[in-house]
Amino acid sequence: PGVHVLHAIPGHASPSTLPDAPVSTEVDTGQLRAMENGHLRIEFLPDGRFDLIDLATERRFPGIGRLEDVEDAGDAHDYSAGGHPGPQDTSMVLRVQPVDRRLHDGDITRIQTTTMLQKSDEWCATAHIRVVWGVPAYFDPVTQSRSVELGTVVIDHFVSLRLGANTVDVETWVDNQAEDHRLRMIVPTGMHLTHANVGSPFDVVRRPVLHPHDPTWHQPLVPTQPMERFIAVEGTEDGRNEGGFALIAPGVNEYEVILSDDSDPGGYDIALTLVRSVGWTSQAGFASRPSAADAIIAAPGAQCIGTSIVRWSLMPYTKAWSDADVHGAAERFSTNAILHSAMKKPLPNGFFDEALTPGTIGRSMTHVRFDGDGPAPTLSCFKPSEDFGAMILRVYNPTETDWNGRIYSDIDLERVNECSMVENARKKKIDLKNGSFEASVPAGAIIQWRLS
């Protein structure tokens, strides 16, 4: 009874029976140095960062996991640097920069880091990186400066590398005990960039990496932007790294493409916001907004004191993002399987009835499978129709290429009709053949079918 998490763990197998090269680790004098799976290699640094190497192309992405902390003099609506409290009569000629910006790997007197191997077998290895960092405890609105008193922020990264995977999966826990600040994680790309491909609802948008400051705007454009599930960047030929690199994070997150802090002129990094701590729903004005956006109400809960969790994944690739199926990888990483018991209600002693019939080993069922040329469309939903007369299959194509092919299902289908967004069937019935039907999903389109 209750809610449980089940892990289906393969048994230990000889290397000859594994589907790919086993995951290996390197430990030296009790310290974890590296993990590798034949496709990717992770080398851990003493300061809580790690380097990622794409073994096929020998591209190196150094110093992943750098932490940036700055003051946040804004509110629940907008971030703002300090130094400009109250309503602003004139617009800022230049975009205001933080008064106090700190990088954890350069703040060596205030950090403690440890890296240890949490688990390892041929199927998966997980490293635990802990960074304990003392940052200013609060921002003083009178002096417009950060406090000398420190508050502790504890960051735990659980870095996993799996057999055959072309991604590194990370779960980050942040225990925040400081106020009025913004904590971000920086992912260096080693690339010279002009634009970024960013996930959004039912689409992927192309944005420039630079957002010029225009002082004639009442509220100038901010460089931080939203992303849904992933951001994919592709380098120009004059950078250290060519090809592509994707940062995947489930849900909607805030990111910014920033100039690299390292010695790479023209290089860019991706900054992912982990925590924003503020104390007001709105304020009368500050550097990035001239006036109030809402009622000015104290909101101590918006300081986000306590623990928060962010899942993210890194994916190097060589083709265009759509050909590399970055959007598919983001969908798979963002979607968790939910297991339901197939038994009846539990007995009074807490146990379930035994299964009445044995299962069949190797039997599987795929409710939807795409077979066609080019990047497959993304499954949006598979649910009962609102009139309970059919199942609704909804897919969308976020790429710039039309998809044509067949959609297969192991469900015994009798009738398929394309339908509108309100689930009304079109008059023309679609021909079925061997449990499949022809389908076309144009670039940027959302298509629905009624399946009976």
C-alpha positions as CSV (number, residue, x, y, z in Angstrom):
1,P,0.0,0.0,0.0
2,G,1.1,3.6,-0.5
3,V,3.4,5.2,-3.0
4,H,6.6,3.4,-3.9
5,V,9.5,3.9,-6.3
6,L,10.6,0.7,-8.1
7,H,13.9,0.3,-9.9
8,A,14.1,-2.4,-12.6
9,I,17.8,-3.2,-12.4
10,P,19.4,-5.6,-14.9
11,G,21.5,-8.4,-13.4
12,H,25.3,-8.5,-13.7
13,A,26.3,-9.9,-17.1
14,S,29.5,-10.8,-18.8
15,P,30.9,-8.0,-21.2
16,S,30.2,-10.3,-24.2
17,T,26.4,-10.2,-23.5
18,L,26.1,-6.5,-22.8
19,P,24.5,-4.4,-25.6
20,D,27.3,-1.8,-25.4
21,A,30.6,-1.1,-23.7
22,P,30.2,-1.3,-19.9
23,V,30.4,1.8,-17.7
24,S,33.8,2.1,-16.1
25,T,35.2,4.4,-13.3
26,E,38.6,5.6,-12.3
27,V,39.4,5.9,-8.6
28,D,42.8,7.1,-7.4
29,T,43.8,7.1,-3.7
30,G,40.1,7.0,-2.8
31,Q,39.2,9.9,-5.0
32,L,36.9,9.5,-8.0
33,R,38.7,10.8,-11.1
34,A,36.6,9.8,-14.1
35,M,33.7,7.8,-15.5
36,E,33.3,6.5,-19.1
37,N,30.9,4.5,-21.2
38,G,32.6,4.3,-24.6
39,H,30.7,7.3,-25.9
40,L,31.3,10.0,-23.2
41,R,33.9,10.5,-20.6
42,I,33.5,12.6,-17.4
43,E,36.6,13.9,-15.6
44,F,36.0,15.4,-12.1
45,L,37.8,18.5,-10.9
46,P,38.7,19.2,-7.3
47,D,36.5,22.4,-7.2
48,G,33.2,20.6,-7.8
49,R,33.1,21.0,-11.5
50,F,33.7,18.4,-14.3
51,D,34.9,18.2,-17.8
52,L,32.7,16.3,-20.4
53,I,34.5,14.7,-23.4
54,D,32.7,13.4,-26.5
55,L,34.9,10.5,-27.4
56,A,33.7,10.2,-31.0
57,T,34.7,13.8,-31.9
58,E,37.2,14.4,-29.1
59,R,35.4,17.6,-28.2
60,R,35.9,18.8,-24.6
61,F,33.4,20.8,-22.6
62,P,35.5,22.0,-19.6
63,G,34.4,23.2,-16.2
64,I,30.7,22.2,-16.3
65,G,28.9,23.0,-13.0
66,R,30.4,26.4,-12.2
67,L,28.1,28.3,-9.8
68,E,27.4,32.0,-10.1
69,D,25.8,34.0,-7.3
70,V,24.7,37.7,-7.5
71,E,22.5,40.0,-5.5
72,D,18.8,40.2,-6.5
73,A,17.3,43.6,-5.8
74,G,14.2,42.7,-7.8
75,D,10.9,41.1,-7.1
76,A,8.7,38.1,-8.0
77,H,8.3,39.6,-11.5
78,D,11.8,40.7,-12.5
79,Y,15.4,40.2,-11.5
80,S,17.4,43.4,-10.9
81,A,21.0,44.3,-10.0
82,G,21.4,46.5,-7.0
83,G,22.4,50.2,-6.9
84,H,19.2,51.8,-8.3
85,P,16.3,51.6,-5.8
86,G,12.9,53.2,-6.2
87,P,11.2,54.6,-9.3
88,Q,13.5,55.5,-12.2
89,D,12.8,58.8,-13.9
90,T,15.1,58.2,-16.8
91,S,16.0,55.0,-18.5
92,M,19.4,53.3,-18.0
93,V,21.7,54.2,-20.9
94,L,23.5,50.8,-20.4
95,R,22.2,47.5,-19.0
96,V,23.0,47.5,-15.3
97,Q,25.4,44.8,-14.2
98,P,25.4,43.1,-10.7
99,V,27.1,45.0,-7.9
100,D,28.6,41.7,-6.4
101,R,29.1,38.7,-8.7
102,R,30.8,35.6,-7.3
103,L,31.9,32.4,-8.9
104,H,32.3,29.4,-6.6
105,D,35.5,28.1,-8.1
106,G,37.1,31.5,-7.5
107,D,35.8,31.9,-4.0
108,I,38.1,29.2,-2.5
109,T,38.0,30.6,1.0
110,R,34.3,30.1,1.3
111,I,33.7,26.8,-0.3
112,Q,34.1,23.1,0.6
113,T,33.8,20.5,-2.1
114,T,33.7,16.7,-2.1
115,T,33.3,14.2,-4.9
116,M,32.6,10.5,-4.2
117,L,31.4,7.5,-6.1
118,Q,27.8,6.7,-5.0
119,K,27.3,3.5,-7.0
120,S,28.8,1.8,-9.9
121,D,28.2,-1.3,-12.0
122,E,28.5,-2.1,-15.7
123,W,25.1,-0.6,-16.4
124,C,25.4,2.8,-14.6
125,A,27.7,4.9,-12.4
126,T,26.6,7.8,-10.3
127,A,28.9,10.3,-8.7
128,H,27.9,12.6,-5.8
129,I,29.4,16.1,-5.9
130,R,28.8,18.4,-2.9
131,V,29.6,22.1,-2.8
132,V,29.1,24.0,0.5
133,W,29.3,27.7,-0.2
134,G,29.1,30.7,2.0
135,V,27.4,33.6,0.2
136,P,26.1,36.9,1.6
137,A,23.1,36.2,3.8
138,Y,21.0,39.2,2.5
139,F,21.0,42.4,0.5
140,D,20.7,45.7,2.3
141,P,18.2,47.9,0.5
142,V,19.5,51.0,2.3
143,T,23.2,50.7,1.5
144,Q,22.4,48.8,-1.7
145,S,25.1,46.3,-0.9
146,R,25.3,42.6,0.2
147,S,25.9,41.7,3.8
148,V,29.2,40.7,5.4
149,E,27.3,38.0,7.2
150,L,27.2,34.8,5.3
151,G,24.4,32.3,4.6
152,T,25.1,28.7,3.6
153,V,24.1,27.3,0.3
154,V,24.6,23.5,-0.2
155,I,24.6,22.1,-3.7
156,D,24.5,18.4,-4.3
157,H,24.9,17.1,-7.9
158,F,24.2,13.4,-8.6
159,V,25.9,12.8,-11.9
160,S,24.9,9.6,-13.7
161,L,26.4,8.0,-16.8
162,R,24.5,5.0,-18.3
163,L,25.5,2.2,-20.6
164,G,25.1,3.1,-24.3
165,A,23.9,6.6,-23.4
166,N,24.9,9.7,-25.4
167,T,23.8,12.0,-22.5
168,V,24.9,12.7,-19.0
169,D,22.0,12.9,-16.5
170,V,22.3,15.1,-13.4
171,E,19.9,15.7,-10.5
172,T,20.8,18.8,-8.5
173,W,19.6,19.5,-4.9
174,V,20.0,23.0,-3.6
175,D,19.6,23.8,0.1
176,N,19.3,27.6,0.2
177,Q,19.8,29.5,3.5
178,A,20.5,33.0,2.0
179,E,18.1,35.8,0.9
180,D,18.0,38.3,-1.9
181,H,20.2,36.5,-4.4
182,R,20.2,34.6,-7.7
183,L,22.1,31.3,-8.0
184,R,22.9,30.0,-11.4
185,M,24.8,27.0,-12.8
186,I,27.0,27.7,-15.8
187,V,27.6,25.2,-18.6
188,P,30.6,26.2,-20.9
189,T,30.1,25.3,-24.5
190,G,33.5,26.2,-26.0
191,M,31.5,27.6,-29.0
192,H,31.2,30.8,-30.8
193,L,27.5,31.3,-31.3
194,T,25.0,33.5,-33.1
195,H,21.7,31.9,-32.0
196,A,20.1,29.3,-29.9
197,N,17.3,26.8,-30.6
198,V,15.0,26.8,-27.6
199,G,12.1,24.5,-26.8
200,S,8.7,26.2,-26.3
201,P,5.1,24.9,-26.2
202,F,4.6,22.7,-29.4
203,D,7.5,24.4,-31.1
204,V,11.2,25.2,-31.1
205,V,12.1,28.9,-31.5
206,R,15.3,30.4,-32.8
207,R,16.7,33.2,-30.7
208,P,19.8,35.4,-31.0
209,V,22.3,35.0,-28.2
210,L,22.7,38.7,-27.8
211,H,19.8,40.9,-26.7
212,P,20.9,44.5,-27.3
213,H,19.9,47.1,-24.7
214,D,17.5,49.7,-26.0
215,P,17.1,52.6,-23.5
216,T,14.1,54.0,-25.4
217,W,12.0,51.1,-24.2
218,H,9.9,51.7,-21.1
219,Q,11.1,48.4,-19.7
220,P,14.2,47.3,-21.6
221,L,14.5,43.7,-22.8
222,V,16.2,41.4,-20.3
223,P,18.8,38.9,-21.5
224,T,17.3,36.0,-19.5
225,Q,14.7,33.9,-21.5
226,P,12.4,30.9,-20.8
227,M,13.1,27.5,-22.2
228,E,10.8,24.5,-22.2
229,R,12.7,21.2,-21.8
230,F,15.9,22.1,-23.8
231,I,18.2,24.6,-25.4
232,A,20.4,23.5,-28.3
233,V,23.3,25.5,-29.6
234,E,25.5,24.9,-32.7
235,G,29.0,26.5,-32.9
236,T,30.5,28.4,-35.8
237,E,33.8,27.3,-37.4
238,D,35.9,29.9,-35.5
239,G,35.3,28.5,-32.1
240,R,37.0,25.7,-30.1
241,N,34.1,23.4,-30.6
242,E,32.0,22.9,-33.7
243,G,28.9,20.7,-33.9
244,G,26.1,21.0,-31.3
245,F,25.5,20.9,-27.6
246,A,22.2,20.6,-25.8
247,L,21.2,21.4,-22.2
248,I,18.0,19.5,-21.3
249,A,15.9,20.3,-18.2
250,P,12.2,19.2,-17.7
251,G,9.6,21.9,-17.3
252,V,10.0,25.6,-17.9
253,N,13.3,27.0,-16.8
254,E,15.1,30.4,-17.1
255,Y,18.4,30.5,-19.0
256,E,20.8,33.1,-20.4
257,V,23.5,32.7,-23.0
258,I,26.5,34.7,-21.6
259,L,30.0,35.5,-22.7
260,S,32.5,33.0,-21.3
261,D,34.4,33.8,-18.1
262,D,37.4,31.8,-19.4
263,S,40.1,32.7,-21.9
264,D,38.0,32.1,-25.0
265,P,37.4,35.4,-26.8
266,G,34.0,35.2,-28.5
267,G,33.0,32.0,-26.6
268,Y,29.7,31.5,-24.9
269,D,28.3,29.7,-21.9
270,I,24.8,28.7,-20.9
271,A,23.6,29.9,-17.5
272,L,20.7,27.9,-15.9
273,T,18.9,29.6,-13.0
274,L,18.7,27.3,-10.0
275,V,17.2,29.6,-7.3
276,R,15.9,33.2,-7.2
277,S,15.4,34.6,-3.7
278,V,13.4,37.8,-3.4
279,G,11.2,39.3,-0.7
280,W,8.5,41.2,-2.5
281,T,5.7,40.5,-5.1
282,S,6.5,43.9,-6.6
283,Q,8.6,46.9,-5.9
284,A,8.3,50.6,-6.8
285,G,11.1,50.3,-9.3
286,F,14.7,49.3,-9.8
287,A,17.4,49.1,-12.4
288,S,15.6,46.8,-14.9
289,R,12.1,48.2,-14.4
290,P,11.1,51.9,-13.8
291,S,8.0,51.4,-11.8
292,A,5.9,48.9,-9.9
293,A,4.4,45.9,-11.8
294,D,1.8,45.0,-9.2
295,A,0.7,45.6,-5.6
296,I,3.8,46.1,-3.3
297,I,3.4,43.2,-0.8
298,A,6.1,41.5,1.3
299,A,6.5,37.9,0.3
300,P,8.9,36.2,2.6
301,G,8.1,32.8,1.1
302,A,9.6,34.0,-2.2
303,Q,13.0,33.8,-0.6
304,C,12.8,30.1,-1.3
305,I,14.6,29.1,1.9
306,G,15.0,25.3,2.0
307,T,15.5,22.6,-0.6
308,S,14.7,22.6,-4.3
309,I,15.5,20.1,-7.0
310,V,16.5,20.5,-10.7
311,R,17.0,17.7,-13.1
312,W,19.2,18.4,-16.2
313,S,21.0,16.5,-18.9
314,L,23.8,17.3,-21.3
315,M,23.9,16.0,-24.9
316,P,26.7,16.6,-27.4
317,Y,25.8,16.1,-31.0
318,T,27.2,16.6,-34.5
319,K,24.2,17.1,-36.8
320,A,21.5,19.7,-36.7
321,W,19.4,19.6,-33.5
322,S,16.4,18.1,-35.3
323,D,18.5,15.4,-37.1
324,A,20.1,14.5,-33.8
325,D,16.7,14.1,-32.2
326,V,17.4,16.5,-29.4
327,H,13.7,17.2,-29.0
328,G,13.1,13.5,-28.7
329,A,15.8,13.1,-26.1
330,A,14.3,16.0,-24.1
331,E,10.9,14.4,-24.3
332,R,12.2,11.1,-23.0
333,F,14.2,12.6,-20.2
334,S,11.3,14.8,-19.1
335,T,8.7,12.0,-19.0
336,N,8.7,9.6,-16.1
337,A,7.1,6.2,-16.2
338,I,4.3,5.6,-13.7
339,L,3.7,2.0,-12.6
340,H,0.3,0.9,-11.3
341,S,-0.4,-2.4,-9.6
342,A,-2.3,-4.9,-11.7
343,M,-3.6,-6.6,-8.6
344,K,-6.8,-6.1,-6.8
345,K,-7.2,-4.1,-3.5
346,P,-4.6,-5.1,-0.8
347,L,-5.6,-7.7,1.8
348,P,-5.9,-6.7,5.5
349,N,-2.4,-7.8,6.1
350,G,-1.1,-5.4,3.5
351,F,-0.3,-8.0,0.8
352,F,-1.9,-8.3,-2.6
353,D,-3.6,-11.4,-4.1
354,E,-1.4,-13.6,-6.2
355,A,-1.7,-13.1,-10.0
356,L,-4.3,-15.5,-11.3
357,T,-2.5,-16.3,-14.6
358,P,1.2,-16.3,-15.4
359,G,2.6,-13.6,-17.6
360,T,4.4,-14.1,-20.9
361,I,8.1,-13.3,-21.0
362,G,9.0,-11.0,-23.8
363,R,5.5,-9.8,-24.6
364,S,5.3,-6.1,-25.2
365,M,2.7,-3.6,-26.5
366,T,3.4,-0.3,-28.2
367,H,0.4,2.0,-28.4
368,V,2.0,4.3,-30.9
369,R,5.1,3.9,-33.1
370,F,6.3,6.2,-35.9
371,D,7.9,4.8,-39.1
372,G,9.0,7.4,-41.6
373,D,11.7,9.6,-43.0
374,G,13.4,12.3,-41.0
375,P,12.9,13.3,-37.4
376,A,9.8,11.7,-35.9
377,P,7.0,13.9,-34.6
378,T,6.5,14.3,-30.8
379,L,3.7,12.5,-29.0
380,S,1.6,15.1,-27.1
381,C,-1.2,12.9,-25.7
382,F,-2.9,9.6,-26.0
383,K,-6.2,9.8,-24.0
384,P,-9.9,9.0,-24.0
385,S,-11.9,11.5,-26.1
386,E,-14.1,13.9,-24.1
387,D,-17.2,12.0,-25.4
388,F,-15.6,8.7,-24.3
389,G,-16.3,7.3,-27.8
390,A,-12.7,6.9,-29.0
391,M,-9.0,7.4,-28.1
392,I,-7.4,10.7,-29.1
393,L,-3.8,10.7,-30.5
394,R,-2.2,14.1,-30.7
395,V,1.3,14.7,-32.1
396,Y,3.2,17.8,-33.2
397,N,6.2,18.5,-35.3
398,P,8.6,21.1,-33.9
399,T,11.1,20.8,-36.7
400,E,11.4,22.6,-40.0
401,T,10.9,19.4,-42.0
402,D,7.6,17.8,-43.0
403,W,7.2,14.2,-41.7
404,N,5.5,11.6,-43.8
405,G,5.2,7.9,-42.9
406,R,3.0,5.4,-41.1
407,I,1.8,5.3,-37.5
408,Y,1.7,1.8,-36.1
409,S,-0.2,0.5,-33.0
410,D,-0.4,-2.9,-31.3
411,I,-3.9,-1.9,-30.3
412,D,-6.6,-3.6,-32.4
413,L,-7.9,-0.6,-34.4
414,E,-11.1,-0.6,-36.3
415,R,-11.4,3.0,-37.4
416,V,-9.2,6.1,-37.6
417,N,-10.3,9.6,-38.5
418,E,-8.3,12.8,-38.4
419,C,-10.1,15.2,-36.1
420,S,-10.1,18.8,-35.1
421,M,-8.8,20.3,-31.8
422,V,-12.2,19.9,-30.3
423,E,-12.1,16.2,-31.2
424,N,-14.7,16.2,-34.0
425,A,-13.9,13.6,-36.6
426,R,-13.4,14.6,-40.2
427,K,-15.7,12.8,-42.6
428,K,-13.0,10.9,-44.5
429,K,-12.1,7.6,-42.9
430,I,-8.4,6.7,-43.0
431,D,-7.5,3.3,-44.5
432,L,-5.9,0.8,-42.0
433,K,-3.3,-1.8,-43.1
434,N,-1.7,-4.2,-40.7
435,G,-2.5,-2.1,-37.7
436,S,-1.1,1.1,-39.2
437,F,-2.2,4.1,-41.2
438,E,-0.5,6.7,-43.4
439,A,0.1,10.1,-41.8
440,S,1.6,13.4,-42.6
441,V,2.7,16.0,-40.0
442,P,3.8,19.2,-41.6
443,A,6.6,21.3,-40.1
444,G,5.3,23.2,-37.1
445,A,1.9,21.5,-37.2
446,I,-0.3,19.9,-34.5
447,I,-2.4,16.9,-35.8
448,Q,-5.0,14.8,-34.0
449,W,-6.7,11.5,-34.8
450,R,-9.7,9.6,-33.3
451,L,-8.9,5.9,-32.9
452,S,-11.6,3.4,-32.4
